[in-house]
């Protein structure tokens, strides 16, 4: 099976794992390669090429060469995904489309702006894809481990806390953290799995559910240091979101959705709309939060 992984204006961690590329404005320069992915028996070919997403003809031509399209557009390009959808509809050969989501479930979040507006656009695109008849799988991978764990989910930090840590709300809602390589593995496993067609694939590894309180406690245990804990009330979170600019305000709004509203874990996955990856692919050995933090504890 041939897969076109599209990157435009920004390097996405999942795409970096699956195709190892660096991108430039409006284009993705990628080389054709073969590799084994997704575990034993899952062998495929990635056809990667330079594409201008605004050139409809070249986009259609590229899509006609593959069976699967994995979109990896950045949040600032979410509106451009309609161009991919239009090209797929014209090409009429795609067996599976993975739209650029790889985050929390936008249909079941209770977010504030700017995340609310972004999620609304993505949700509308879901309806467009559903109505188009394009076979799809939406990957809800929750939180990228490399974005959140090195700072213990401190939105404006660049490394792990050394003396104090800011905890949103009361710190009890649980989030789910998934390493990018594992996101890639689960995604590729779903490419030709009929159980995931026209479904949401939730990545919820059971060992990776942590609240901020639990995450900080685990870090303290590993480093042997006790951090001063500063609990940030919701009104101060809203104020900080309003004061900051993109992309920090977006990350703060997402953190509010996850760590205050509990939007990762406040609903049940129903068979009519979703399946859970670790139950489908129980043989995948994913990286746990505990293991991930072991690799960071030397930084403190």
N, C-alpha and C positions, 0 to 999 in steps of 0.2 A: 504494500500500500504506500502511495506517495503522499507526502504531507508538505504543504506550504506553510511555513511559519513566517508571519509578516510582522516586521518591526518598522515603525515609522516615528521619527522624532522622539527618540528616547529608548533607553535600554531597559527592558523589562526583565526581572530576575528569572521568571520562568523561561522566557525566550533565550536568555543567556545560558541557561542550563541545557536547553534542548538543542540549541544551534550555535552557541558560542560566537556571537556577533557583536560588532560595534556599529552603531548607526550614525548617519548624518541627516541633516534637515531634509524632511519629506521623502527620504530614501532609505533603503536598507541594503547594504552591500553584503552579500552572503555567498558562500561557495557551496557547490554541490558536494554532498558527502553521504557515506553510508555508515550507520552505526547500529549497535544493538541497544535497544531501550526497553524499559518496562519489565525486565526480568526474562527468564528463560522462555524461549519460544516466541518472544515478541520482537521480531526483526522487521525493520522498515527502512525506507529510503526517504531522506529529506531532500527535496529539490528546493534550493534557495537561490534567489536571484535579486537583482536590483530593480526595484519597482517604484514608480511615482504614484502614490495613492490617488492623486488628482487626475491621472491619465486613465480614463475609464477603459479605453481600448487595450492598453498594455496590461491593465489589471485583469481584465477578462481573459486575455491570452495566457497570462500566468496561471490563473485559476483552472483553466482547461487542462493544464498539464498535471494536475494533482487530484487526489481523492478527498483530502481533508485540509481544511484551512483552520489554523489556530491564530486568532487575532491577538496581538500584544500591544495595542495602542495605549499610550499614556493617558492619564486622566484629563490632560489639557487638550486631547485630540478626540475625545469620546464622540463628538458629533461626526467625525470622519468615518466612523464605523458604518454609517449608512451607505457609503460608497462601496464598501466591501460587500455589504448585503445586496446592493443592486447588481454588482458584478457577478456574484454567485447566482442570483436569479437568472441572469442572462446566460451564464455558462451552462447551467442546468446539468452539471455532472458531479456535484459535490455530494459525497456520501455522509460527511459529518462536518459541521461548523462549530467551532469553539469560540464564541464571542469574547471580547476582551473584558473580562470581569475579574476573576481571581482575587476576590475580596470577600466582604460580608454580603449577606443576601439582601439586595436592595429592595425586594418586595416585602421584606419583613423587618425593616429597620425603622427606628424612631429617631431620626437624626435631625440636626439643625443645620442651617446654612453655614458654610458653602457645601457641606456634604449632602444636604437635603436636595439641593438643586441638581447636583451631579447624579445622585442616585435616581432622581426622577427621570432624567434623560436616559439612563441605562435601563430603567424599568420600561420606559416607552419603547426602547429598542427591542427589549424582550418580546413585547407584544407584536412588534413588526416582524420579528423572526418567526414567531409562532404562526402568524397569519400567512407568511410567505410559503409555508410548506417545506422549507429547507430543514433537513434533519440536523438537529443541534444537540449539543450537550453544554450546559452552563456549569462551570466549575466555581464553586464557592469554597475558596481555600482559606478563608478567614484571614488571619494575620501572618504576614511573612516573618519568619523567625529573625532574619538578618536585619529587618527594619526595627523590630520592637525589643528583642531580647538583649542586645548589647547595651541598651540604655535602661533596661527594666521599664520600658514603655514611657520614658520621659521624652515628651514630644520635641523639646528644644535642646536636648542634650546631644553630645557627640560621643559619649562613652559612659561606662557604668558609674553610678553615683559612688562617691567616696566618703561622704559624711552625712548627707541628708537626701531624702527621697520624697518626691511629691506624689501623693496618692489621690486619685480623683474620687469624689464622693466619699463613701464609707469603705471603698476598696474590696467589697465582697462579690460583685458580679464576676462571673468567670468568663475568660476569653479562651481562645484556642490558637495555639501557635504551631505553624507548620514550616519546616525547613524547605527552602526553594527546590532543592533536588528531589525532595519527596513529592512536592506539588507536580513537578515534571513527570515523575514516575507514575503517579496516579492518573495524570491526564493522558499519558500515552497508553496506559492500560485500558482506558475507556474508549479509545479511538474506534475500535471495531467491536466493542462489546454491545450487543443488542439491548442489554439491561439498562444502558445509560442513554439510549436514543430518546430525544425529546424530553429529557429529564434534567433536573438540577443534581449535580454530583457534589455532595457535601464532603469536605475533608475534615473529619473530626477524630483524629487519633486519640484513643481513650486516655493515654498517659499524658496528653498535652493540654488538659483543661486546667487553667490556673487563674485565680483572681490576682489582683495586684498585691493584696496582702500576702497571699500564698507565695507569689513570685519573689517578693522581697524577703520573706522568711527563708525561702530556699537559698537565696543569694547570701543572706547573713550566715546561714549554716555552712555554706561552702567557703566563705572568706574568713569566717571567725570574727567578723566585725558587726557591730550593732549600728544601724543607721537611724538618724533622727527622722521621724515620719511626720510629714506635714500634709494633713488632709485638706484638700481644696474643695470648698462647697460649690454647688452648681452655679450660683450666681457669679462667682469669680471665674469659673470656666467660661461662661458666656461672655464675660467682659474681656477675657484674654483673647477669645476667638475674634471679637470685634476689633481689638487693637492690633492684631497681627495681619500680615499680608500672606498671599499665596506663595508657597504651598503650606506654610506652617499653620495657617488658619484651617486649612482642609484637614491636616493631620490631627489638629486639636479637636475638630468636630467629629472625626472618626473615632478618636479616643473617647470622647463623650458618649457616642453611640454604643461603643463596646464596653467601656469600663464603668459607666454610670447607668445606662439603660439596659445593659446586659443583652445586646442584640445578637450576640453569637449563640446564646444558649437559652433564650427565653421562648422557644417554640419547639414543637415536635416535628420531625420529618415525617410527612405522610406519603404513602405509596403513590398517591395520585400525582405528586409533583416531584418527588426526590428520592434519592438513594444515598447511602453512606459508604464512602470509599473503603474504609478499613474493614467493613463487613463483606464487601464484594471481593476485595483483594487482600485477604487476611494473611497471605504469604509475604507481603511487602514488609520488609524490616525498616521501619521509619525511625528517624532520630527523635528521641524524646527531649523534652525541655530540660530535664535533669542532665542528660548527656551533652546537650548544647551548652549549657552553662558551665559544665566542666572545662570546656575549651576557652572560657572567658575568665574564669576565676583568677587566673594568673595576672590579669590586668589590674586587680585591686590589691 
